[in-house]
């Protein structure tokens, strides 16, 4: 513990993968004590990743939308094992968190599960969350794909601002991270949960414009943002 800043520094080893709990006891000069407990999850090299991809309705990846525009959130499972034994993702689940004042799922449009992922599937819309979003592959043959689209959710932008979608571990019993070739569920310590960002705001329309400049008139300034049509 750094005396000046209170920053705690710790370098875990391979035997400390997973949950690690510790307690700090602090005593001042008067003998008053206080105890704080912490839990740190030590992750190993990821075996699987939960990727979030944002696209327009035509399937093109996006980083920004206008207020009122609809777009899709894709949940993708990525097999991160080396190429020699990569057989693909057999199941992926996550809780997806977002700011519900900026976006909302489009009413009446169900979650679309990708072809092949018709086994156990789930996803419940809550305020600012899609709980237990994911699915398992419906056959036992390996996909042999590095990435597999699991599910697609259609959203609508309702407010301006910077938005982050976060994926977190799912908690339900059947919401398991599965890889072909592995006989047990992949522990969260070996899952990389990713996020995706989106800028939501007013769009700009580019219009042709013209400006007259007199011969030998000297220096001229053209304000391209000063026109009301821009």
Secondary structure, DSSP 8 states (H G I E B T S, - for coil): --TTT--------GGG-EEEEEEEEEE-TT--EEEEEEEEEE--S-SEEEEEEEE-TTS-B-SEEETT-EEEEEEEEEE-S-TTS---EEEEEEEEE--TTTEEE-TT---EE-TT--SSEEEEEETTEEEEEEEE-SSSS----SEEEEEEEEEEE-S-EEEEEEEE---STT---EETT-SS---GGGEEE-EEEEEEE-------------TT-------TTSSTT-
